[in-house]
């Protein structure tokens, strides 16, 4: 089983494992109201961002998949987080045993097709290394930009769901 995130590269991006020194960049991104608008609706604290980084690293250790830090391949500028997880969410319908893909980009990276490119790289990797023939993603139904990213990467409607008393859209992809 893979225990650390492999480096993935696309024409514009480098995806690598998170490191403790990513905290300031991750915390700044997750503290931005534009980033969390459709996720939690409220900015994360520095300690919540630290816990998120540890959770990302822990996924690799425990499950052999997880999240990557996304960087601009030319400049090394931090752009966001993308990856696969099993968050053990209390969600209806249950997603138990199905890896969930997610992505979040800093505002300076929005609108340039970078999320689509990063998700595609993760799915290409996952199709080889994750022993599951499908993945899911979930959204606030109003998050049209992320829904478009999912559709461009082969996701289709699976169900309308409920998570933390909020209506969500669940999409799935088979490979």
C-alpha positions in Angstrom: 0.0 0.0 0.0 1.2 3.5 -0.8 1.9 5.4 2.4 2.8 8.9 1.0 1.4 11.0 -1.8 3.2 10.4 -5.1 4.1 13.6 -7.1 1.8 14.0 -10.1 2.4 16.6 -12.8 0.3 18.1 -15.5 1.2 20.7 -18.0 0.5 23.5 -15.5 0.4 21.8 -12.1 2.4 19.8 -9.6 0.5 17.8 -7.1 2.5 16.7 -4.0 1.9 15.5 -0.5 1.1 18.1 2.2 3.9 19.1 4.6 3.8 20.9 7.9 5.3 24.0 6.3 2.1 24.3 4.1 0.1 25.5 7.1 0.2 29.2 6.4 -0.9 28.8 2.8 -3.6 26.2 3.6 -4.8 28.3 6.5 -5.0 31.5 4.4 -7.0 29.7 1.7 -9.5 28.0 4.1 -9.9 31.3 6.0 -11.1 33.1 2.8 -14.9 33.4 2.6 -14.9 33.0 -1.2 -13.3 29.6 -0.7 -15.7 28.2 1.9 -18.9 29.8 0.6 -20.3 26.5 -0.7 -18.4 24.2 1.6 -19.1 25.1 5.2 -20.1 28.7 4.8 -17.7 29.8 7.5 -13.9 30.4 7.4 -11.7 27.8 9.1 -9.3 28.7 11.9 -5.6 28.1 11.8 -6.0 25.1 14.1 -8.7 23.6 11.9 -6.4 24.0 8.9 -3.7 22.2 10.8 -6.1 19.4 11.6 -7.0 19.2 7.9 -3.3 18.9 6.9 -2.8 16.1 9.5 -6.0 14.4 8.2 -4.7 14.6 4.6 -1.4 13.0 5.6 -3.2 10.4 7.7 -5.3 9.3 4.8 -2.2 8.2 3.0 -0.9 6.4 6.0 -4.1 4.5 6.7 -5.8 4.1 3.4 -3.2 4.4 0.6 -4.9 7.5 -0.9 -5.5 11.0 0.2 -5.1 14.7 -0.7 -2.4 16.5 -2.6 -1.2 20.1 -2.3 -1.6 21.7 -5.7 1.2 24.1 -6.9 1.8 26.0 -10.1 4.4 23.9 -11.9 6.4 26.9 -13.1 6.4 29.1 -10.0 5.7 26.7 -7.1 2.9 29.0 -5.9 0.3 27.1 -3.7 -3.0 26.8 -5.5 -5.1 24.5 -3.4 -6.0 21.0 -2.2 -7.3 18.1 -4.3 -7.7 14.4 -3.5 -9.6 11.3 -2.4 -10.8 10.6 1.1 -13.0 8.5 3.3 -14.3 11.0 5.8 -16.8 8.6 7.4 -19.6 11.2 7.0 -23.0 10.7 8.5 -24.7 11.2 5.2 -28.0 10.1 3.6 -27.7 8.1 1.4 -24.6 6.4 2.8 -21.3 6.6 0.9 -19.6 4.0 3.1 -16.7 2.3 1.3 -16.8 4.7 -1.7 -13.8 7.1 -2.1 -14.9 10.7 -2.2 -13.0 13.1 -4.4 -12.8 16.8 -3.4 -11.0 19.9 -4.5 -10.6 23.5 -3.3 -8.6 26.2 -4.9 -7.4 29.6 -3.7 -9.3 32.5 -5.3 -6.3 33.5 -7.4 -6.6 30.1 -9.1 -10.3 30.3 -9.9 -11.6 30.4 -13.4 -8.6 29.0 -15.2 -9.5 25.4 -15.6 -7.0 24.3 -12.9 -9.5 22.4 -10.8 -10.5 20.3 -13.9 -6.8 19.7 -14.6 -6.0 18.7 -11.0 -9.1 16.4 -10.7 -8.2 14.7 -14.0 -4.7 14.0 -12.7 -6.0 12.5 -9.5 -8.5 10.3 -11.3 -6.0 9.1 -13.8 -3.8 8.0 -10.8 -6.8 6.6 -8.9 -8.0 4.5 -11.8 -4.7 2.5 -11.4 -4.0 2.6 -7.7 -7.4 2.8 -5.8 -9.1 -0.6 -5.6 -12.6 0.7 -6.2 -14.4 1.0 -9.5 -16.2 4.3 -8.6 -15.7 7.5 -6.7 -18.2 10.1 -5.6 -18.2 13.8 -4.9 -20.7 16.0 -3.1 -21.7 19.6 -3.4 -23.9 22.4 -2.4 -26.4 22.3 -5.3 -25.7 26.0 -5.9 -21.9 25.4 -6.5 -22.2 25.4 -10.3 -18.5 25.8 -10.9 -17.6 22.6 -9.0 -20.5 20.7 -10.6 -19.1 21.7 -14.0 -15.6 20.4 -13.0 -17.2 17.1 -11.9 -19.1 16.8 -15.2 -16.0 17.5 -17.2 -14.3 14.6 -15.4 -17.1 12.1 -16.0 -19.3 12.5 -12.9 -23.1 12.2 -13.2 -25.9 12.6 -10.8 -26.2 9.8 -8.2 -28.6 11.2 -5.7 -29.9 14.2 -3.8 -28.7 13.8 -0.2 -28.6 15.3 3.2 -25.5 16.1 5.2 -25.5 18.1 8.4 -29.1 19.1 7.8 -28.2 20.6 4.4 -29.4 19.4 1.1 -26.5 18.2 -1.1 -25.9 16.9 -4.6 -24.1 13.6 -4.8 -22.4 12.7 -8.1 -20.6 9.5 -9.1 -18.1 8.3 -11.6 -17.3 4.7 -12.7 -14.1 3.7 -14.4 
